Amino acid sequence: MPIHRRTRRPATRLRRWVRTARHRLRVALRYRRPPNRALASHTPSGVQPAQHPVTRRSAEAIAVLIRAGWNVHHPPYGYTTMTVTGAQSRRGTPRTRLTPDPCRAPVVQDVFYWRAVTGLSVEDITARLDADHGRYPPPGTHLSWPPAAVASILTNIKYTGYQATGTRDENGAFRPVEQWVLSDQPAHRALVTPALFWAAQDPATSVRRIPHRLLTPVHGFAAHGDGKEVW
């Protein structure tokens, strides 16, 4: 008995669909291959894993902007962005730099002072901030201060006046200095001195690992009697 074409078409379409699905899966796995954990465990410290060409070009483009002092990320607490007249990207969007937020910049200074000079813990600082939201407004849309937000402030090197990226790994630990990307010069007004910033870090942090230019005093600071900086 002859087989009608109506019964052959579904099988043909199914085979075509399977071939197409297999091809798409091979392409997807080629560019989304999971990391080789066995290889990563033997990779020397400071050696970056291979990146996809598009990802690598994007990272290099961001590094160029960071070294020039441009802001490419969401501004950290205590800063807002300022559009620079006449500076535009290739897409025509204006370039921006960081500038202090008059309401929140003093909060950042208080947080560093409490940690570096007074010696308060992150939990104690969080409780003090939550006691007066009028003076210490919480970040973003938060109704209260998360301890993670306080820790993020204390470990953000941008408060020293330099643009930066790649200073910390996914666990929050400092990367080797040679992996840091910093602006060539101070890019915006600092909220704390480098000395106060490093005094607020873990005592185990070695000063020998810090770029020399980040240890130089920041000009333009006046000091209160309690040693806190103002701008």
Secondary structure as GFF3:
##gff-version 3
##sequence-region A 1 231
A	DSSP	alpha_helix	5	31	.	.	.	ID=ss1
A	DSSP	alpha_helix	37	41	.	.	.	ID=ss2
A	DSSP	alpha_helix	53	67	.	.	.	ID=ss3
A	DSSP	beta_strand	79	88	.	.	.	ID=ss4
A	DSSP	beta_strand	94	100	.	.	.	ID=ss5
A	DSSP	alpha_helix	105	113	.	.	.	ID=ss6
A	DSSP	pi_helix	114	118	.	.	.	ID=ss7
A	DSSP	alpha_helix	122	130	.	.	.	ID=ss8
A	DSSP	alpha_helix	147	154	.	.	.	ID=ss9
A	DSSP	three_ten_helix	157	160	.	.	.	ID=ss10
A	DSSP	beta_strand	164	165	.	.	.	ID=ss11
A	DSSP	three_ten_helix	177	179	.	.	.	ID=ss12
A	DSSP	beta_strand	181	182	.	.	.	ID=ss13
A	DSSP	alpha_helix	194	199	.	.	.	ID=ss14
A	DSSP	three_ten_helix	207	209	.	.	.	ID=ss15
A	DSSP	three_ten_helix	212	214	.	.	.	ID=ss16
A	DSSP	beta_strand	222	223	.	.	.	ID=ss17
A	DSSP	beta_strand	229	230	.	.	.	ID=ss18
###
